Amino acid sequence: MKLYIVGAGPGDPDLITVKGLKLLQQADVVLYTDSLVSGELAAKAKPGAEILQSSGMALEEMVDLMVDRVRQGKTVVRLHTGDPSVYGATMEQIALLKQAGIDVEIVPGVSSVFAAAAALGAELTIPELTQTLILTRAEGRTPVPEREKLRALAEHHCTIALFLSATLTKKVVRELTEAGWSEDTPVAVVQRASWPDQVIVRTTLKDLDEEMAKHGIRSHAMILAGWALDPSLHEKSRQHRSRLYDKSFTHGYRKGVTEG
């Protein structure tokens, strides 16, 4: 007996993987997070499939339903927003499903962090500028481990992607500033990345909280901070080129050429 947890992607129904779409189209039962996953995507299930919305369900209710349908011999797809491995609340579901004797296969999806970067036309790891991306969240009602406080992570001065932090921008600004970040550090916010009503806000650390309030952004937003988000980087691209395509750089597929 097996259940499939499928990453639905960030919002655009076309951003599900080919494998995920095939499973969705074969499923007898689809349980999807209707507050975050497009109903248009859920509608791609095969005719006659049982389509169930999970936003009003508690953990045990969801798991009991999935266990029941799998034991009936049905193919069940649990459709999660983005990629299930990042803030997906999947571990607790899998633990209970395994207790019920049901195996789980996870199909990865496109995370909102990458949909946001695509919307911005941004590369998050720029040679000679930053080679590290931290995915995290500001501490709110859900605590974070002591060693993962935002201020401590920000001391690395790399690109930071903040999930679930749209209502905590005062805390974000304070903790990054306390970690030594310049108030002029570029910040970009993408609300509902890849959805038709996507909103993009480009600002600085100093003005982040004000801009969020001005645009009324309090949910479904990815906050990206760091110098990789500098909109003028394209004008300085020669300073930050990778070695991969440098004609003088030798690697396994090409011998470098040195100008004489």
ZAKOLFI-709109 format. One record per residue (C-alpha): chain; residue in one letter; z, y negated, x; residue number from 1. Coordinates in steps of 0.1 Angstrom, whole numbers, plus 5000, padded with zeros to 4 digits. Layout:
BEGIN
<pt><chaine>A</chaine><residu>A</residu><w>Z</w><v>Y</v><u>X</u><num>NUM</num></pt>
...
***
This chain:
BEGIN
<pt><chaine>A</chaine><residu>M</residu><w>5000</w><v>5000</v><u>5000</u><num>1</num></pt>
<pt><chaine>A</chaine><residu>K</residu><w>4989</w><v>4967</v><u>5014</u><num>2</num></pt>
<pt><chaine>A</chaine><residu>L</residu><w>4990</w><v>4930</v><u>5004</u><num>3</num></pt>
<pt><chaine>A</chaine><residu>Y</residu><w>4969</w><v>4902</v><u>5020</u><num>4</num></pt>
<pt><chaine>A</chaine><residu>I</residu><w>4983</w><v>4868</v><u>5029</u><num>5</num></pt>
<pt><chaine>A</chaine><residu>V</residu><w>4952</w><v>4846</v><u>5033</u><num>6</num></pt>
<pt><chaine>A</chaine><residu>G</residu><w>4951</w><v>4811</v><u>5048</u><num>7</num></pt>
<pt><chaine>A</chaine><residu>A</residu><w>4933</w><v>4789</v><u>5023</u><num>8</num></pt>
<pt><chaine>A</chaine><residu>G</residu><w>4927</w><v>4761</v><u>5048</u><num>9</num></pt>
<pt><chaine>A</chaine><residu>P</residu><w>4936</w><v>4724</v><u>5044</u><num>10</num></pt>
<pt><chaine>A</chaine><residu>G</residu><w>4920</w><v>4716</v><u>5010</u><num>11</num></pt>
<pt><chaine>A</chaine><residu>D</residu><w>4882</w><v>4717</v><u>5012</u><num>12</num></pt>
<pt><chaine>A</chaine><residu>P</residu><w>4873</w><v>4750</v><u>4995</u><num>13</num></pt>
<pt><chaine>A</chaine><residu>D</residu><w>4846</w><v>4756</v><u>5021</u><num>14</num></pt>
<pt><chaine>A</chaine><residu>L</residu><w>4872</w><v>4756</v><u>5050</u><num>15</num></pt>
<pt><chaine>A</chaine><residu>I</residu><w>4885</w><v>4791</v><u>5042</u><num>16</num></pt>
<pt><chaine>A</chaine><residu>T</residu><w>4874</w><v>4817</v><u>5067</u><num>17</num></pt>
<pt><chaine>A</chaine><residu>V</residu><w>4846</w><v>4842</v><u>5059</u><num>18</num></pt>
<pt><chaine>A</chaine><residu>K</residu><w>4871</w><v>4870</v><u>5059</u><num>19</num></pt>
<pt><chaine>A</chaine><residu>G</residu><w>4895</w><v>4852</v><u>5037</u><num>20</num></pt>
<pt><chaine>A</chaine><residu>L</residu><w>4867</w><v>4844</v><u>5012</u><num>21</num></pt>
<pt><chaine>A</chaine><residu>K</residu><w>4856</w><v>4880</v><u>5011</u><num>22</num></pt>
<pt><chaine>A</chaine><residu>L</residu><w>4891</w><v>4892</v><u>5003</u><num>23</num></pt>
<pt><chaine>A</chaine><residu>L</residu><w>4895</w><v>4866</v><u>4977</u><num>24</num></pt>
<pt><chaine>A</chaine><residu>Q</residu><w>4863</w><v>4877</v><u>4960</u><num>25</num></pt>
<pt><chaine>A</chaine><residu>Q</residu><w>4874</w><v>4913</v><u>4961</u><num>26</num></pt>
<pt><chaine>A</chaine><residu>A</residu><w>4910</w><v>4908</v><u>4948</u><num>27</num></pt>
<pt><chaine>A</chaine><residu>D</residu><w>4923</w><v>4920</v><u>4915</u><num>28</num></pt>
<pt><chaine>A</chaine><residu>V</residu><w>4952</w><v>4896</v><u>4917</u><num>29</num></pt>
<pt><chaine>A</chaine><residu>V</residu><w>4954</w><v>4862</v><u>4933</u><num>30</num></pt>
<pt><chaine>A</chaine><residu>L</residu><w>4987</w><v>4844</v><u>4937</u><num>31</num></pt>
<pt><chaine>A</chaine><residu>Y</residu><w>4982</w><v>4809</v><u>4950</u><num>32</num></pt>
<pt><chaine>A</chaine><residu>T</residu><w>5002</w><v>4778</v><u>4958</u><num>33</num></pt>
<pt><chaine>A</chaine><residu>D</residu><w>4987</w><v>4756</v><u>4932</u><num>34</num></pt>
<pt><chaine>A</chaine><residu>S</residu><w>5005</w><v>4724</v><u>4944</u><num>35</num></pt>
<pt><chaine>A</chaine><residu>L</residu><w>4987</w><v>4727</v><u>4977</u><num>36</num></pt>
<pt><chaine>A</chaine><residu>V</residu><w>4957</w><v>4750</v><u>4973</u><num>37</num></pt>
<pt><chaine>A</chaine><residu>S</residu><w>4925</w><v>4738</v><u>4955</u><num>38</num></pt>
<pt><chaine>A</chaine><residu>G</residu><w>4920</w><v>4754</v><u>4921</u><num>39</num></pt>
<pt><chaine>A</chaine><residu>E</residu><w>4883</w><v>4753</v><u>4929</u><num>40</num></pt>
<pt><chaine>A</chaine><residu>L</residu><w>4890</w><v>4778</v><u>4957</u><num>41</num></pt>
<pt><chaine>A</chaine><residu>A</residu><w>4911</w><v>4801</v><u>4935</u><num>42</num></pt>
<pt><chaine>A</chaine><residu>A</residu><w>4882</w><v>4801</v><u>4910</u><num>43</num></pt>
<pt><chaine>A</chaine><residu>K</residu><w>4860</w><v>4818</v><u>4936</u><num>44</num></pt>
<pt><chaine>A</chaine><residu>A</residu><w>4879</w><v>4851</v><u>4928</u><num>45</num></pt>
<pt><chaine>A</chaine><residu>K</residu><w>4859</w><v>4878</v><u>4911</u><num>46</num></pt>
<pt><chaine>A</chaine><residu>P</residu><w>4854</w><v>4876</v><u>4873</u><num>47</num></pt>
<pt><chaine>A</chaine><residu>G</residu><w>4883</w><v>4892</v><u>4855</u><num>48</num></pt>
<pt><chaine>A</chaine><residu>A</residu><w>4908</w><v>4887</v><u>4884</u><num>49</num></pt>
<pt><chaine>A</chaine><residu>E</residu><w>4943</w><v>4878</v><u>4874</u><num>50</num></pt>
<pt><chaine>A</chaine><residu>I</residu><w>4949</w><v>4843</v><u>4888</u><num>51</num></pt>
<pt><chaine>A</chaine><residu>L</residu><w>4986</w><v>4832</v><u>4891</u><num>52</num></pt>
<pt><chaine>A</chaine><residu>Q</residu><w>5001</w><v>4800</v><u>4901</u><num>53</num></pt>
<pt><chaine>A</chaine><residu>S</residu><w>5033</w><v>4801</v><u>4923</u><num>54</num></pt>
<pt><chaine>A</chaine><residu>S</residu><w>5045</w><v>4765</v><u>4925</u><num>55</num></pt>
<pt><chaine>A</chaine><residu>G</residu><w>5071</w><v>4771</v><u>4898</u><num>56</num></pt>
<pt><chaine>A</chaine><residu>M</residu><w>5083</w><v>4805</v><u>4911</u><num>57</num></pt>
<pt><chaine>A</chaine><residu>A</residu><w>5113</w><v>4813</v><u>4933</u><num>58</num></pt>
<pt><chaine>A</chaine><residu>L</residu><w>5110</w><v>4837</v><u>4962</u><num>59</num></pt>
<pt><chaine>A</chaine><residu>E</residu><w>5122</w><v>4868</v><u>4944</u><num>60</num></pt>
<pt><chaine>A</chaine><residu>E</residu><w>5100</w><v>4862</v><u>4914</u><num>61</num></pt>
<pt><chaine>A</chaine><residu>M</residu><w>5069</w><v>4859</v><u>4936</u><num>62</num></pt>
<pt><chaine>A</chaine><residu>V</residu><w>5078</w><v>4891</v><u>4955</u><num>63</num></pt>
<pt><chaine>A</chaine><residu>D</residu><w>5086</w><v>4911</v><u>4924</u><num>64</num></pt>
<pt><chaine>A</chaine><residu>L</residu><w>5053</w><v>4902</v><u>4909</u><num>65</num></pt>
<pt><chaine>A</chaine><residu>M</residu><w>5033</w><v>4911</v><u>4941</u><num>66</num></pt>
<pt><chaine>A</chaine><residu>V</residu><w>5052</w><v>4944</v><u>4945</u><num>67</num></pt>
<pt><chaine>A</chaine><residu>D</residu><w>5045</w><v>4953</v><u>4909</u><num>68</num></pt>
<pt><chaine>A</chaine><residu>R</residu><w>5007</w><v>4946</v><u>4911</u><num>69</num></pt>
<pt><chaine>A</chaine><residu>V</residu><w>5003</w><v>4964</v><u>4945</u><num>70</num></pt>
<pt><chaine>A</chaine><residu>R</residu><w>5022</w><v>4995</v><u>4931</u><num>71</num></pt>
<pt><chaine>A</chaine><residu>Q</residu><w>4997</w><v>4995</v><u>4902</u><num>72</num></pt>
<pt><chaine>A</chaine><residu>G</residu><w>4970</w><v>5000</v><u>4928</u><num>73</num></pt>
<pt><chaine>A</chaine><residu>K</residu><w>4956</w><v>4965</v><u>4927</u><num>74</num></pt>
<pt><chaine>A</chaine><residu>T</residu><w>4943</w><v>4945</v><u>4956</u><num>75</num></pt>
<pt><chaine>A</chaine><residu>V</residu><w>4965</w><v>4914</v><u>4958</u><num>76</num></pt>
<pt><chaine>A</chaine><residu>V</residu><w>4958</w><v>4883</v><u>4978</u><num>77</num></pt>
<pt><chaine>A</chaine><residu>R</residu><w>4986</w><v>4857</v><u>4984</u><num>78</num></pt>
<pt><chaine>A</chaine><residu>L</residu><w>4967</w><v>4825</v><u>4990</u><num>79</num></pt>
<pt><chaine>A</chaine><residu>H</residu><w>4986</w><v>4800</v><u>5013</u><num>80</num></pt>
<pt><chaine>A</chaine><residu>T</residu><w>4977</w><v>4765</v><u>5022</u><num>81</num></pt>
<pt><chaine>A</chaine><residu>G</residu><w>4964</w><v>4758</v><u>5058</u><num>82</num></pt>
<pt><chaine>A</chaine><residu>D</residu><w>4974</w><v>4785</v><u>5082</u><num>83</num></pt>
<pt><chaine>A</chaine><residu>P</residu><w>5002</w><v>4808</v><u>5070</u><num>84</num></pt>
<pt><chaine>A</chaine><residu>S</residu><w>5019</w><v>4808</v><u>5104</u><num>85</num></pt>
<pt><chaine>A</chaine><residu>V</residu><w>5028</w><v>4771</v><u>5104</u><num>86</num></pt>
<pt><chaine>A</chaine><residu>Y</residu><w>5055</w><v>4760</v><u>5078</u><num>87</num></pt>
<pt><chaine>A</chaine><residu>G</residu><w>5041</w><v>4787</v><u>5055</u><num>88</num></pt>
<pt><chaine>A</chaine><residu>A</residu><w>5074</w><v>4803</v><u>5044</u><num>89</num></pt>
<pt><chaine>A</chaine><residu>T</residu><w>5058</w><v>4837</v><u>5048</u><num>90</num></pt>
<pt><chaine>A</chaine><residu>M</residu><w>5084</w><v>4854</v><u>5069</u><num>91</num></pt>
<pt><chaine>A</chaine><residu>E</residu><w>5108</w><v>4857</v><u>5040</u><num>92</num></pt>
<pt><chaine>A</chaine><residu>Q</residu><w>5081</w><v>4871</v><u>5018</u><num>93</num></pt>
<pt><chaine>A</chaine><residu>I</residu><w>5070</w><v>4896</v><u>5044</u><num>94</num></pt>
<pt><chaine>A</chaine><residu>A</residu><w>5105</w><v>4908</v><u>5049</u><num>95</num></pt>
<pt><chaine>A</chaine><residu>L</residu><w>5110</w><v>4916</v><u>5012</u><num>96</num></pt>
<pt><chaine>A</chaine><residu>L</residu><w>5076</w><v>4932</v><u>5009</u><num>97</num></pt>
<pt><chaine>A</chaine><residu>K</residu><w>5083</w><v>4955</v><u>5038</u><num>98</num></pt>
<pt><chaine>A</chaine><residu>Q</residu><w>5116</w><v>4964</v><u>5023</u><num>99</num></pt>
<pt><chaine>A</chaine><residu>A</residu><w>5096</w><v>4975</v><u>4992</u><num>100</num></pt>
<pt><chaine>A</chaine><residu>G</residu><w>5073</w><v>4996</v><u>5014</u><num>101</num></pt>
<pt><chaine>A</chaine><residu>I</residu><w>5043</w><v>4973</v><u>5013</u><num>102</num></pt>
<pt><chaine>A</chaine><residu>D</residu><w>5023</w><v>4965</v><u>5044</u><num>103</num></pt>
<pt><chaine>A</chaine><residu>V</residu><w>5010</w><v>4930</v><u>5049</u><num>104</num></pt>
<pt><chaine>A</chaine><residu>E</residu><w>4978</w><v>4918</v><u>5066</u><num>105</num></pt>
<pt><chaine>A</chaine><residu>I</residu><w>4976</w><v>4881</v><u>5075</u><num>106</num></pt>
<pt><chaine>A</chaine><residu>V</residu><w>4943</w><v>4863</v><u>5076</u><num>107</num></pt>
<pt><chaine>A</chaine><residu>P</residu><w>4946</w><v>4830</v><u>5095</u><num>108</num></pt>
<pt><chaine>A</chaine><residu>G</residu><w>4933</w><v>4797</v><u>5081</u><num>109</num></pt>
<pt><chaine>A</chaine><residu>V</residu><w>4924</w><v>4762</v><u>5092</u><num>110</num></pt>
<pt><chaine>A</chaine><residu>S</residu><w>4956</w><v>4742</v><u>5097</u><num>111</num></pt>
<pt><chaine>A</chaine><residu>S</residu><w>4959</w><v>4706</v><u>5083</u><num>112</num></pt>
<pt><chaine>A</chaine><residu>V</residu><w>4965</w><v>4694</v><u>5118</u><num>113</num></pt>
<pt><chaine>A</chaine><residu>F</residu><w>4930</w><v>4704</v><u>5128</u><num>114</num></pt>
<pt><chaine>A</chaine><residu>A</residu><w>4915</w><v>4691</v><u>5096</u><num>115</num></pt>
<pt><chaine>A</chaine><residu>A</residu><w>4932</w><v>4657</v><u>5103</u><num>116</num></pt>
<pt><chaine>A</chaine><residu>A</residu><w>4919</w><v>4656</v><u>5139</u><num>117</num></pt>
<pt><chaine>A</chaine><residu>A</residu><w>4884</w><v>4664</v><u>5126</u><num>118</num></pt>
<pt><chaine>A</chaine><residu>A</residu><w>4887</w><v>4636</v><u>5100</u><num>119</num></pt>
<pt><chaine>A</chaine><residu>L</residu><w>4897</w><v>4612</v><u>5128</u><num>120</num></pt>
<pt><chaine>A</chaine><residu>G</residu><w>4870</w><v>4624</v><u>5152</u><num>121</num></pt>
<pt><chaine>A</chaine><residu>A</residu><w>4898</w><v>4630</v><u>5177</u><num>122</num></pt>
<pt><chaine>A</chaine><residu>E</residu><w>4903</w><v>4654</v><u>5206</u><num>123</num></pt>
<pt><chaine>A</chaine><residu>L</residu><w>4941</w><v>4660</v><u>5209</u><num>124</num></pt>
<pt><chaine>A</chaine><residu>T</residu><w>4940</w><v>4671</v><u>5245</u><num>125</num></pt>
<pt><chaine>A</chaine><residu>I</residu><w>4924</w><v>4646</v><u>5268</u><num>126</num></pt>
<pt><chaine>A</chaine><residu>P</residu><w>4919</w><v>4653</v><u>5305</u><num>127</num></pt>
<pt><chaine>A</chaine><residu>E</residu><w>4941</w><v>4631</v><u>5328</u><num>128</num></pt>
<pt><chaine>A</chaine><residu>L</residu><w>4959</w><v>4618</v><u>5297</u><num>129</num></pt>
<pt><chaine>A</chaine><residu>T</residu><w>4975</w><v>4646</v><u>5278</u><num>130</num></pt>
<pt><chaine>A</chaine><residu>Q</residu><w>4971</w><v>4684</v><u>5279</u><num>131</num></pt>
<pt><chaine>A</chaine><residu>T</residu><w>4998</w><v>4693</v><u>5254</u><num>132</num></pt>
<pt><chaine>A</chaine><residu>L</residu><w>5001</w><v>4693</v><u>5217</u><num>133</num></pt>
<pt><chaine>A</chaine><residu>I</residu><w>5035</w><v>4697</v><u>5200</u><num>134</num></pt>
<pt><chaine>A</chaine><residu>L</residu><w>5035</w><v>4708</v><u>5163</u><num>135</num></pt>
<pt><chaine>A</chaine><residu>T</residu><w>5068</w><v>4699</v><u>5147</u><num>136</num></pt>
<pt><chaine>A</chaine><residu>R</residu><w>5086</w><v>4680</v><u>5119</u><num>137</num></pt>
<pt><chaine>A</chaine><residu>A</residu><w>5112</w><v>4653</v><u>5117</u><num>138</num></pt>
<pt><chaine>A</chaine><residu>E</residu><w>5146</w><v>4664</v><u>5106</u><num>139</num></pt>
<pt><chaine>A</chaine><residu>G</residu><w>5153</w><v>4658</v><u>5070</u><num>140</num></pt>
<pt><chaine>A</chaine><residu>R</residu><w>5169</w><v>4681</v><u>5044</u><num>141</num></pt>
<pt><chaine>A</chaine><residu>T</residu><w>5157</w><v>4710</v><u>5065</u><num>142</num></pt>
<pt><chaine>A</chaine><residu>P</residu><w>5175</w><v>4710</v><u>5098</u><num>143</num></pt>
<pt><chaine>A</chaine><residu>V</residu><w>5159</w><v>4716</v><u>5132</u><num>144</num></pt>
<pt><chaine>A</chaine><residu>P</residu><w>5175</w><v>4734</v><u>5162</u><num>145</num></pt>
<pt><chaine>A</chaine><residu>E</residu><w>5194</w><v>4711</v><u>5185</u><num>146</num></pt>
<pt><chaine>A</chaine><residu>R</residu><w>5170</w><v>4715</v><u>5214</u><num>147</num></pt>
<pt><chaine>A</chaine><residu>E</residu><w>5141</w><v>4707</v><u>5191</u><num>148</num></pt>
<pt><chaine>A</chaine><residu>K</residu><w>5152</w><v>4673</v><u>5179</u><num>149</num></pt>
<pt><chaine>A</chaine><residu>L</residu><w>5122</w><v>4649</v><u>5178</u><num>150</num></pt>
<pt><chaine>A</chaine><residu>R</residu><w>5136</w><v>4626</v><u>5205</u><num>151</num></pt>
<pt><chaine>A</chaine><residu>A</residu><w>5139</w><v>4655</v><u>5230</u><num>152</num></pt>
<pt><chaine>A</chaine><residu>L</residu><w>5104</w><v>4668</v><u>5223</u><num>153</num></pt>
<pt><chaine>A</chaine><residu>A</residu><w>5090</w><v>4632</v><u>5225</u><num>154</num></pt>
<pt><chaine>A</chaine><residu>E</residu><w>5103</w><v>4630</v><u>5261</u><num>155</num></pt>
<pt><chaine>A</chaine><residu>H</residu><w>5072</w><v>4650</v><u>5271</u><num>156</num></pt>
<pt><chaine>A</chaine><residu>H</residu><w>5050</w><v>4620</v><u>5261</u><num>157</num></pt>
<pt><chaine>A</chaine><residu>C</residu><w>5022</w><v>4642</v><u>5249</u><num>158</num></pt>
<pt><chaine>A</chaine><residu>T</residu><w>5004</w><v>4644</v><u>5216</u><num>159</num></pt>
<pt><chaine>A</chaine><residu>I</residu><w>5027</w><v>4651</v><u>5187</u><num>160</num></pt>
<pt><chaine>A</chaine><residu>A</residu><w>5016</w><v>4663</v><u>5153</u><num>161</num></pt>
<pt><chaine>A</chaine><residu>L</residu><w>5042</w><v>4658</v><u>5126</u><num>162</num></pt>
<pt><chaine>A</chaine><residu>F</residu><w>5042</w><v>4680</v><u>5094</u><num>163</num></pt>
<pt><chaine>A</chaine><residu>L</residu><w>5064</w><v>4673</v><u>5064</u><num>164</num></pt>
<pt><chaine>A</chaine><residu>S</residu><w>5075</w><v>4639</v><u>5077</u><num>165</num></pt>
<pt><chaine>A</chaine><residu>A</residu><w>5059</w><v>4613</v><u>5055</u><num>166</num></pt>
<pt><chaine>A</chaine><residu>T</residu><w>5092</w><v>4601</v><u>5040</u><num>167</num></pt>
<pt><chaine>A</chaine><residu>L</residu><w>5110</w><v>4600</v><u>5074</u><num>168</num></pt>
<pt><chaine>A</chaine><residu>T</residu><w>5089</w><v>4575</v><u>5093</u><num>169</num></pt>
<pt><chaine>A</chaine><residu>K</residu><w>5119</w><v>4552</v><u>5101</u><num>170</num></pt>
<pt><chaine>A</chaine><residu>K</residu><w>5134</w><v>4582</v><u>5119</u><num>171</num></pt>
<pt><chaine>A</chaine><residu>V</residu><w>5102</w><v>4591</v><u>5136</u><num>172</num></pt>
<pt><chaine>A</chaine><residu>V</residu><w>5098</w><v>4555</v><u>5149</u><num>173</num></pt>
<pt><chaine>A</chaine><residu>R</residu><w>5134</w><v>4554</v><u>5161</u><num>174</num></pt>
<pt><chaine>A</chaine><residu>E</residu><w>5134</w><v>4587</v><u>5179</u><num>175</num></pt>
<pt><chaine>A</chaine><residu>L</residu><w>5101</w><v>4582</v><u>5196</u><num>176</num></pt>
<pt><chaine>A</chaine><residu>T</residu><w>5111</w><v>4547</v><u>5207</u><num>177</num></pt>
<pt><chaine>A</chaine><residu>E</residu><w>5144</w><v>4561</v><u>5220</u><num>178</num></pt>
<pt><chaine>A</chaine><residu>A</residu><w>5124</w><v>4586</v><u>5240</u><num>179</num></pt>
<pt><chaine>A</chaine><residu>G</residu><w>5106</w><v>4558</v><u>5258</u><num>180</num></pt>
<pt><chaine>A</chaine><residu>W</residu><w>5074</w><v>4556</v><u>5238</u><num>181</num></pt>
<pt><chaine>A</chaine><residu>S</residu><w>5057</w><v>4522</v><u>5237</u><num>182</num></pt>
<pt><chaine>A</chaine><residu>E</residu><w>5056</w><v>4504</v><u>5204</u><num>183</num></pt>
<pt><chaine>A</chaine><residu>D</residu><w>5019</w><v>4501</v><u>5209</u><num>184</num></pt>
<pt><chaine>A</chaine><residu>T</residu><w>5014</w><v>4539</v><u>5210</u><num>185</num></pt>
<pt><chaine>A</chaine><residu>P</residu><w>4985</w><v>4548</v><u>5187</u><num>186</num></pt>
<pt><chaine>A</chaine><residu>V</residu><w>4994</w><v>4567</v><u>5155</u><num>187</num></pt>
<pt><chaine>A</chaine><residu>A</residu><w>4970</w><v>4581</v><u>5129</u><num>188</num></pt>
<pt><chaine>A</chaine><residu>V</residu><w>4980</w><v>4593</v><u>5095</u><num>189</num></pt>
<pt><chaine>A</chaine><residu>V</residu><w>4957</w><v>4615</v><u>5074</u><num>190</num></pt>
<pt><chaine>A</chaine><residu>Q</residu><w>4968</w><v>4622</v><u>5038</u><num>191</num></pt>
<pt><chaine>A</chaine><residu>R</residu><w>4953</w><v>4652</v><u>5021</u><num>192</num></pt>
<pt><chaine>A</chaine><residu>A</residu><w>4930</w><v>4660</v><u>5050</u><num>193</num></pt>
<pt><chaine>A</chaine><residu>S</residu><w>4896</w><v>4673</v><u>5038</u><num>194</num></pt>
<pt><chaine>A</chaine><residu>W</residu><w>4903</w><v>4667</v><u>5001</u><num>195</num></pt>
<pt><chaine>A</chaine><residu>P</residu><w>4879</w><v>4643</v><u>4982</u><num>196</num></pt>
<pt><chaine>A</chaine><residu>D</residu><w>4907</w><v>4617</v><u>4980</u><num>197</num></pt>
<pt><chaine>A</chaine><residu>Q</residu><w>4916</w><v>4619</v><u>5017</u><num>198</num></pt>
<pt><chaine>A</chaine><residu>V</residu><w>4932</w><v>4587</v><u>5031</u><num>199</num></pt>
<pt><chaine>A</chaine><residu>I</residu><w>4931</w><v>4577</v><u>5068</u><num>200</num></pt>
<pt><chaine>A</chaine><residu>V</residu><w>4955</w><v>4551</v><u>5083</u><num>201</num></pt>
<pt><chaine>A</chaine><residu>R</residu><w>4953</w><v>4541</v><u>5119</u><num>202</num></pt>
<pt><chaine>A</chaine><residu>T</residu><w>4982</w><v>4521</v><u>5132</u><num>203</num></pt>
<pt><chaine>A</chaine><residu>T</residu><w>5008</w><v>4519</v><u>5160</u><num>204</num></pt>
<pt><chaine>A</chaine><residu>L</residu><w>5043</w><v>4532</v><u>5164</u><num>205</num></pt>
<pt><chaine>A</chaine><residu>K</residu><w>5057</w><v>4498</v><u>5157</u><num>206</num></pt>
<pt><chaine>A</chaine><residu>D</residu><w>5038</w><v>4494</v><u>5124</u><num>207</num></pt>
<pt><chaine>A</chaine><residu>L</residu><w>5039</w><v>4530</v><u>5112</u><num>208</num></pt>
<pt><chaine>A</chaine><residu>D</residu><w>5067</w><v>4527</v><u>5086</u><num>209</num></pt>
<pt><chaine>A</chaine><residu>E</residu><w>5052</w><v>4495</v><u>5072</u><num>210</num></pt>
<pt><chaine>A</chaine><residu>E</residu><w>5017</w><v>4510</v><u>5069</u><num>211</num></pt>
<pt><chaine>A</chaine><residu>M</residu><w>5030</w><v>4541</v><u>5052</u><num>212</num></pt>
<pt><chaine>A</chaine><residu>A</residu><w>5048</w><v>4520</v><u>5026</u><num>213</num></pt>
<pt><chaine>A</chaine><residu>K</residu><w>5017</w><v>4498</v><u>5021</u><num>214</num></pt>
<pt><chaine>A</chaine><residu>H</residu><w>4995</w><v>4528</v><u>5014</u><num>215</num></pt>
<pt><chaine>A</chaine><residu>G</residu><w>5022</w><v>4545</v><u>4993</u><num>216</num></pt>
<pt><chaine>A</chaine><residu>I</residu><w>5020</w><v>4577</v><u>5014</u><num>217</num></pt>
<pt><chaine>A</chaine><residu>R</residu><w>5050</w><v>4599</v><u>5008</u><num>218</num></pt>
<pt><chaine>A</chaine><residu>S</residu><w>5036</w><v>4634</v><u>5008</u><num>219</num></pt>
<pt><chaine>A</chaine><residu>H</residu><w>5007</w><v>4657</v><u>5020</u><num>220</num></pt>
<pt><chaine>A</chaine><residu>A</residu><w>5003</w><v>4637</v><u>5052</u><num>221</num></pt>
<pt><chaine>A</chaine><residu>M</residu><w>4997</w><v>4647</v><u>5088</u><num>222</num></pt>
<pt><chaine>A</chaine><residu>I</residu><w>5011</w><v>4622</v><u>5113</u><num>223</num></pt>
<pt><chaine>A</chaine><residu>L</residu><w>4995</w><v>4623</v><u>5148</u><num>224</num></pt>
<pt><chaine>A</chaine><residu>A</residu><w>5009</w><v>4602</v><u>5176</u><num>225</num></pt>
<pt><chaine>A</chaine><residu>G</residu><w>5000</w><v>4597</v><u>5212</u><num>226</num></pt>
<pt><chaine>A</chaine><residu>W</residu><w>4974</w><v>4581</v><u>5234</u><num>227</num></pt>
<pt><chaine>A</chaine><residu>A</residu><w>4949</w><v>4607</v><u>5225</u><num>228</num></pt>
<pt><chaine>A</chaine><residu>L</residu><w>4947</w><v>4589</v><u>5192</u><num>229</num></pt>
<pt><chaine>A</chaine><residu>D</residu><w>4936</w><v>4556</v><u>5208</u><num>230</num></pt>
<pt><chaine>A</chaine><residu>P</residu><w>4904</w><v>4546</v><u>5189</u><num>231</num></pt>
<pt><chaine>A</chaine><residu>S</residu><w>4890</w><v>4529</v><u>5221</u><num>232</num></pt>
<pt><chaine>A</chaine><residu>L</residu><w>4890</w><v>4562</v><u>5241</u><num>233</num></pt>
<pt><chaine>A</chaine><residu>H</residu><w>4852</w><v>4567</v><u>5234</u><num>234</num></pt>
<pt><chaine>A</chaine><residu>E</residu><w>4846</w><v>4535</v><u>5253</u><num>235</num></pt>
<pt><chaine>A</chaine><residu>K</residu><w>4866</w><v>4549</v><u>5283</u><num>236</num></pt>
<pt><chaine>A</chaine><residu>S</residu><w>4852</w><v>4584</v><u>5282</u><num>237</num></pt>
<pt><chaine>A</chaine><residu>R</residu><w>4841</w><v>4584</v><u>5318</u><num>238</num></pt>
<pt><chaine>A</chaine><residu>Q</residu><w>4877</w><v>4582</v><u>5329</u><num>239</num></pt>
<pt><chaine>A</chaine><residu>H</residu><w>4887</w><v>4613</v><u>5310</u><num>240</num></pt>
<pt><chaine>A</chaine><residu>R</residu><w>4859</w><v>4638</v><u>5314</u><num>241</num></pt>
<pt><chaine>A</chaine><residu>S</residu><w>4868</w><v>4674</v><u>5318</u><num>242</num></pt>
<pt><chaine>A</chaine><residu>R</residu><w>4858</w><v>4695</v><u>5348</u><num>243</num></pt>
<pt><chaine>A</chaine><residu>L</residu><w>4841</w><v>4721</v><u>5326</u><num>244</num></pt>
<pt><chaine>A</chaine><residu>Y</residu><w>4809</w><v>4701</v><u>5323</u><num>245</num></pt>
<pt><chaine>A</chaine><residu>D</residu><w>4811</w><v>4683</v><u>5356</u><num>246</num></pt>
<pt><chaine>A</chaine><residu>K</residu><w>4779</w><v>4692</v><u>5376</u><num>247</num></pt>
<pt><chaine>A</chaine><residu>S</residu><w>4799</w><v>4694</v><u>5408</u><num>248</num></pt>
<pt><chaine>A</chaine><residu>F</residu><w>4825</w><v>4719</v><u>5394</u><num>249</num></pt>
<pt><chaine>A</chaine><residu>T</residu><w>4819</w><v>4756</v><u>5401</u><num>250</num></pt>
<pt><chaine>A</chaine><residu>H</residu><w>4830</w><v>4782</v><u>5376</u><num>251</num></pt>
<pt><chaine>A</chaine><residu>G</residu><w>4821</w><v>4817</v><u>5366</u><num>252</num></pt>
<pt><chaine>A</chaine><residu>Y</residu><w>4789</w><v>4807</v><u>5349</u><num>253</num></pt>
<pt><chaine>A</chaine><residu>R</residu><w>4776</w><v>4779</v><u>5370</u><num>254</num></pt>
<pt><chaine>A</chaine><residu>K</residu><w>4776</w><v>4768</v><u>5407</u><num>255</num></pt>
<pt><chaine>A</chaine><residu>G</residu><w>4785</w><v>4732</v><u>5413</u><num>256</num></pt>
<pt><chaine>A</chaine><residu>V</residu><w>4760</w><v>4709</v><u>5429</u><num>257</num></pt>
<pt><chaine>A</chaine><residu>T</residu><w>4772</w><v>4682</v><u>5452</u><num>258</num></pt>
<pt><chaine>A</chaine><residu>E</residu><w>4751</w><v>4651</v><u>5456</u><num>259</num></pt>
<pt><chaine>A</chaine><residu>G</residu><w>4739</w><v>4645</v><u>5491</u><num>260</num></pt>
***
